[in-house]
Every structure is written in structure tokens, then in C-alpha cells.
């Protein structure tokens, strides 16, 4: 099995940004995965969050419309795309792979 890092761009589509409800939905949607899943914020001072942690996602303070980078590490292509789809749905946005 060829495990590698996969990167996706996401735009926050939730009306109130990544508040408690979508942050909880993201962490719950991916709890079954052992892969390293990071959400990176490049504007507003930057920052990163382990997507398994609702509190880390909340700490990003990502508002609606901002672009984020999703990194899925140590995953095969199919698993990375599955994780990407789940997180994109929780954010209210369907995104594309880089």
C-alpha cells in the first residue's frame, strides 16, 4: 500500500464560520481514521489544527469564505478522498484536490 500526504483546498461555507457545530461535526466524522489530518489557515495570522480536535478547529477562528488547506498524511488516495469529502460536507463546501 502506497501511503503519502494528500493536500486539498477548502473554503468555509458555514454562515458563521467554523463555530462549534461544524467543528464538532468534523471531529466526529473523522474519528474512525488513524491518519494525521490537519487543517491549515493561511490568513488572519495563520495556524493549524488537528482535525480530530474540536477545540483546535474552534481555535482557528476561521470565518465564512476563507480558504483552508486540508492535509491528510499517511493515507492512501482513496482514504484521503473519503476524509476530504466528509470534512468538505461538514464545512458546507465541496472542494477540489490540489
N, C-alpha and C positions, 0 to 999 in steps of 0.2 A: 504494500500500500504506500503510495507517494503522498506524504504529509508535508504541507507547506503553509505559508502565510497567504491569506487572501484579503484584498482590500476593496471596499465598496464606499461609494459616496451616498449619503442620505441627507435629505432635507426634512427638518422637523415640520410636520404638518399639523400637529395638535394646536388648537386655537390658543391655548395658554402655555405653549411650550412644553418642555419635559417636566411637568409637575408630578405630583405623587402618583396619580392613576396610571399614566403611561410608563413611568419608571418602574412601578410595581409589576405592570403587565410584561415589560421587557424581562425583568429578572425572573419572573415566574415562567415565561415562555421558553427560556433557555436553561432552566435549572438542571435539566437532564444531561446537558452537554459538559464534558470534562475539558473541552478545548479552551484555550485562552481567548477571551472575547473582550476587546477593548473598544470604547467609544472615545474618539478624539475630537476636541473642539479647538479650532484654529483661530477663531476671532474672540473678542472680549477677554483677552488675557490668556487664552488657551486653556489647556487642561486635558486630563484623560480620566476615564472611569472604567473600572472593571464592570462589564455589563451584568455580571452576576449579583452586583450590589446595588440595590435600590437607592441607598443613601449616597453612594458615589455618583450615580446618574443624576440625582437631585442636585448634588453639589456643583455640577457643571453649570446650572442655571441657563440652559440653552433655550432661547426664545423661539417662537414660531418663525419659520422661514430661514433659519440659519442652517448652513451646511455642516455636516459632521462626517468624519471618516470612521468607518467600522473596520476593524482589523480582527480577522479570525485566524488564529495561529494554531499550528499542529493539527490541521484538518485536511481531509480530502476535499476535492472540488464539490462533490455532491452534498456533503455535510455543511460546508461553508455556505453554499447557496441556500440550503434549508434554513440555517441560522439567520442569514441575511433577510430572507423572506419573512420570517417570524418577527424580527425586530422592525423591519420596514412597516409591517401591518400595525404594530403597536404604536409607531410614530405617526401613523396616518399618511404614509407616503410609500410609493413604490419607486425604488431607486435602481440604478444600473451599476454594473461592475466596472471597475477601473481597468 
